[in-house]
């Protein structure tokens, strides 16, 4: 019997037909934990049936209006100025018309997604491209009256998620304790800083809730930069023997600390494609997969396929999405790494003040999924 070779994830979606008749952009702003505000650009691609010229709808998070369809994506660029600049210098997106998912992606290759300005950080070019391409995929799936799981011949599984937060300066366990009071089973991914004292670490250990500690060793010129603090690294490695340690900066001083703990090291900021994984100091056992870092859908799916082939564990990561971007993270996690320690808690977990009554982990998959939408039951 001849073996049947299953199509790669990208091959399964690349040729989906895509009809675009209109683009629109919507800005959103929301206060988040950590005393900073996040602005997002929600990019909508709207298709209109040929027999209904001029039929238009606003770009909303979830919509399918009559015979038309709307695909939505989210640009997670951090700098507010980069979003506001779109008012004066809109993107010259590909002409409306007929595409496939793949040909639309190719049409974006020569387009300046930050016309007339340089983005605040180079990674924003990938963030914006992901927002546009995820909207295109959402639209193509809806026009085919299907969803991502069906096209990939996979099933949506419940998604385990961690709550990601910082402890503030000076650090306190206030937010951690509030979440645990609401839901004792809450698991956390925490950003460690040099301000963490042995007492704070002991209190965290006592909660038995920390699954990932992020050392932020590969961020530069951001509000969350963290130096390669030997004392901090040693304390984290020793205090949380079962936790993953994300993005350490490996130097002559810190590398020896991880001897025998290499399997716990996971990477986030450096991972943008297959080549970036192969350039890591050693083959990792775990990686944080943030779709926005990869830019194109093809790049993301090639990387996921590579990790599956190489036996590299993946967990989902986010960038404080405010809109449909968080749904897209849940859809991907549900299909490829549902039981992993996903840093993809629902958006409300990023609000300044913890509240009760939010969805608990794991998130149940939707009963009637459409496009890239992933609205839990």
ChimeraX attribute file (.defattr): number of C-alpha atoms within 10 A of each C-alpha:
attribute: neighborCount
match mode: 1-to-1
recipient: residues
	/A:1	3
	/A:2	4
	/A:3	5
	/A:4	6
	/A:5	6
	/A:6	10
	/A:7	11
	/A:8	13
	/A:9	19
	/A:10	19
	/A:11	15
	/A:12	14
	/A:13	21
	/A:14	17
	/A:15	14
	/A:16	19
	/A:17	19
	/A:18	23
	/A:19	23
	/A:20	23
	/A:21	18
	/A:22	18
	/A:23	18
	/A:24	13
	/A:25	18
	/A:26	14
	/A:27	14
	/A:28	12
	/A:29	12
	/A:30	12
	/A:31	14
	/A:32	18
	/A:33	18
	/A:34	14
	/A:35	8
	/A:36	10
	/A:37	12
	/A:38	19
	/A:39	24
	/A:40	26
	/A:41	25
	/A:42	26
	/A:43	26
	/A:44	27
	/A:45	27
	/A:46	26
	/A:47	25
	/A:48	21
	/A:49	15
	/A:50	12
	/A:51	8
	/A:52	10
	/A:53	9
	/A:54	11
	/A:55	16
	/A:56	15
	/A:57	17
	/A:58	13
	/A:59	20
	/A:60	17
	/A:61	18
	/A:62	18
	/A:63	17
	/A:64	16
	/A:65	12
	/A:66	8
	/A:67	13
	/A:68	18
	/A:69	24
	/A:70	30
	/A:71	32
	/A:72	31
	/A:73	32
	/A:74	31
	/A:75	29
	/A:76	28
	/A:77	27
	/A:78	20
	/A:79	15
	/A:80	15
	/A:81	12
	/A:82	20
	/A:83	21
	/A:84	15
	/A:85	15
	/A:86	17
	/A:87	10
	/A:88	9
	/A:89	13
	/A:90	14
	/A:91	14
	/A:92	12
	/A:93	13
	/A:94	16
	/A:95	12
	/A:96	14
	/A:97	12
	/A:98	12
	/A:99	19
	/A:100	18
	/A:101	25
	/A:102	22
	/A:103	15
	/A:104	23
	/A:105	20
	/A:106	14
	/A:107	13
	/A:108	17
	/A:109	12
	/A:110	8
	/A:111	13
	/A:112	14
	/A:113	23
	/A:114	19
	/A:115	15
	/A:116	13
	/A:117	11
	/A:118	13
	/A:119	19
	/A:120	14
	/A:121	13
	/A:122	10
	/A:123	17
	/A:124	23
	/A:125	21
	/A:126	21
	/A:127	23
	/A:128	26
	/A:129	25
	/A:130	25
	/A:131	27
	/A:132	29
	/A:133	26
	/A:134	31
	/A:135	26
	/A:136	32
	/A:137	30
	/A:138	27
	/A:139	31
	/A:140	30
	/A:141	25
	/A:142	24
	/A:143	23
	/A:144	14
	/A:145	11
	/A:146	17
	/A:147	22
	/A:148	26
	/A:149	19
	/A:150	14
	/A:151	15
	/A:152	17
	/A:153	12
	/A:154	12
	/A:155	13
	/A:156	22
	/A:157	21
	/A:158	21
	/A:159	26
	/A:160	25
	/A:161	28
	/A:162	27
	/A:163	22
	/A:164	24
	/A:165	17
	/A:166	19
	/A:167	19
	/A:168	18
	/A:169	10
	/A:170	9
	/A:171	15
	/A:172	15
	/A:173	14
	/A:174	12
	/A:175	17
	/A:176	23
	/A:177	16
	/A:178	15
	/A:179	20
	/A:180	16
	/A:181	12
	/A:182	15
	/A:183	16
	/A:184	12
	/A:185	13
	/A:186	20
	/A:187	24
	/A:188	24
	/A:189	24
	/A:190	20
	/A:191	18
	/A:192	23
	/A:193	24
	/A:194	15
	/A:195	13
	/A:196	18
	/A:197	14
	/A:198	13
	/A:199	9
	/A:200	15
	/A:201	16
	/A:202	13
	/A:203	13
	/A:204	18
	/A:205	13
	/A:206	10
	/A:207	14
	/A:208	13
	/A:209	18
	/A:210	22
	/A:211	18
	/A:212	26
	/A:213	23
	/A:214	23
	/A:215	26
	/A:216	23
	/A:217	20
	/A:218	18
	/A:219	16
	/A:220	11
	/A:221	7
	/A:222	8
	/A:223	7
	/A:224	15
	/A:225	14
	/A:226	20
	/A:227	17
	/A:228	20
	/A:229	16
	/A:230	15
	/A:231	11
	/A:232	18
	/A:233	22
	/A:234	13
	/A:235	15
	/A:236	20
	/A:237	18
	/A:238	10
	/A:239	15
	/A:240	19
	/A:241	12
	/A:242	13
	/A:243	17
	/A:244	23
	/A:245	27
	/A:246	25
	/A:247	21
	/A:248	24
	/A:249	19
	/A:250	15
	/A:251	10
	/A:252	8
	/A:253	11
	/A:254	17
	/A:255	14
	/A:256	11
	/A:257	17
	/A:258	17
	/A:259	9
	/A:260	8
	/A:261	14
	/A:262	16
	/A:263	15
	/A:264	18
	/A:265	21
	/A:266	23
	/A:267	23
	/A:268	21
	/A:269	17
	/A:270	15
	/A:271	20
	/A:272	21
	/A:273	20
	/A:274	17
	/A:275	10
	/A:276	11
	/A:277	19
	/A:278	12
	/A:279	11
	/A:280	12
	/A:281	8
	/A:282	11
	/A:283	14
	/A:284	20
	/A:285	17
	/A:286	22
	/A:287	22
	/A:288	22
	/A:289	29
	/A:290	22
	/A:291	26
	/A:292	29
	/A:293	26
	/A:294	24
	/A:295	24
	/A:296	24
	/A:297	25
	/A:298	20
	/A:299	17
	/A:300	23
	/A:301	19
	/A:302	18
	/A:303	21
	/A:304	24
	/A:305	17
	/A:306	15
	/A:307	19
	/A:308	14
	/A:309	9
	/A:310	12
	/A:311	12
	/A:312	14
	/A:313	18
	/A:314	23
	/A:315	23
	/A:316	27
	/A:317	25
	/A:318	23
	/A:319	19
	/A:320	24
	/A:321	22
	/A:322	25
	/A:323	21
	/A:324	25
	/A:325	30
	/A:326	22
	/A:327	22
	/A:328	24
	/A:329	25
	/A:330	34
	/A:331	28
	/A:332	23
	/A:333	28
	/A:334	26
	/A:335	18
	/A:336	20
	/A:337	22
	/A:338	23
	/A:339	16
	/A:340	18
	/A:341	24
	/A:342	28
	/A:343	26
	/A:344	26
	/A:345	27
	/A:346	21
	/A:347	18
	/A:348	15
	/A:349	21
	/A:350	20
	/A:351	14
	/A:352	14
	/A:353	12
	/A:354	18
	/A:355	12
	/A:356	10
	/A:357	8
	/A:358	14
	/A:359	14
	/A:360	16
	/A:361	18
	/A:362	15
	/A:363	20
	/A:364	18
	/A:365	19
	/A:366	16
	/A:367	11
	/A:368	12
	/A:369	19
	/A:370	24
	/A:371	29
	/A:372	31
	/A:373	27
	/A:374	26
	/A:375	19
	/A:376	17
	/A:377	9
